Amino acid sequence: MFDHIGIKVRDIDASVRFYTAALAPLGQGLCSRDETGASLGPDDHPGLYLYQGGGAVAGAHLAFQAADRATVDRFHAASLAAGGRENGAPGVRGDYGPTYYAAFVLDPDGNNVEAVCLR
């Protein structure tokens, strides 16, 4: 449904560091960067845009597809190593579905970031 999404962040440098590390296991990288924003995704199609904002910016839930469960695990580890805060260790979420394997972290602004594999 979505082509891309943009979120405001308080500290663009901290958010770029976090999302670059967190999305690397998912095969995504930094596409563009300047002093007020950045984009991430595959080289030919950025899907996440970060914009320097102010005030209250948290509250989004971003869920990224993972190819397999090991990738969800790597996303979780990389996110925590990059300063993310624990919000749900990797595991099956049976209440979402019998094969819904996901991990959740909070980004530097408190947004809920998820990697999910449906196999």
N, C-alpha and C positions, 0 to 999 in steps of 0.2 A: 504494500500500500504506500509506504513512504519512500521517497527518493533520497531524502536526507533530513537531518534534524540539527538544530542549533540550540545551544544552551549558553546562558550567561554564567561567568565564573568570576570569583573575586580576585584571584591571582593567576593570571594567564600562564606564567612560568611554571608554577606548581602544578597546574592542571595539565599542561603539555607534558611535563615529566611523568605524571601519573598515567595519563591516557596512552602515551607512547609505550610505556612499559606494560600496562595492563592489556593493551590490544595486540601487542607483538605476538603472543602465543596464538592469537586468532588469525594471524596472517595480515594484520592491518598495520599501517605505518603513518608517519607524519607526511602529509602531502604539501602543505604550505604553512608559512608562519610569518607573521609580522608583529609589531609591538602591541596590536590591539586584538589579534585573533589568530586562529590556527584551524586547519582542517586535517582530518584523519580518515583513512580508509585505504582501499587499494589505489595504486598510483593513477589508474584511469577513471576513478569515480569516488571522490571523497564522500563519505556519508555522515560524518559527525563534524560539526563546526562549533568551535569554542569562541566565545566573544567576551572580551574584558567588560565586566559589568560592575555595578556597585550595589550596595545594600543587600537585601535578602535575595538570594539567587537559588537556594536549594529547593528541592522538592520533586525533581524529575526522577523517573525510573527508566533506565536504559537497559534493555536486554539484547545481548549479542549472541548470534548463533555460533555454536562450536561444532567442529566436525566430529568430535568424539569426546568421551568422558575424560580421557587423559588431557585433552586440551582445556576442558573446564578446570581441571586440577591445576594446570600450568597457569591459566589466567588468574586463579585465586592466589597462588603463591607469588606471582609477579606483581599483582595488585597490592598485596600486603607489603611486599618488599619495597614498593614505590611509595609507601605512605598511606595506602588505603586502610580503612578500618573494617574489621570483621563485622559482617552482617548476615552470615549464614554460610557455614562451611560446605564444601562440596558434598553432594549426596542426592539420593532420589527423594523427590518431593511427591510422595504418593497421593497427597490431596490434590495435586495439579494433574497427575496422570501417572500410570504405572511405570513409564519409562522416562519421566521428566527428571533429568539429572542436571542440577544447577548449583552455582555458587554465587554468593552475594557479597559485595563490599560497598563501603561508603567512600566516595571520592573526597578530595580536599574540601569541597563545599557541602558535603552531606547528601549528595545525590546517591540514590541506590543504583548500583551498577551490577548487572548480572551477566553471566555466561551460561548458556543452556544448550544441552544436547538432548534431543527427543528420542534417542535410540538407547 
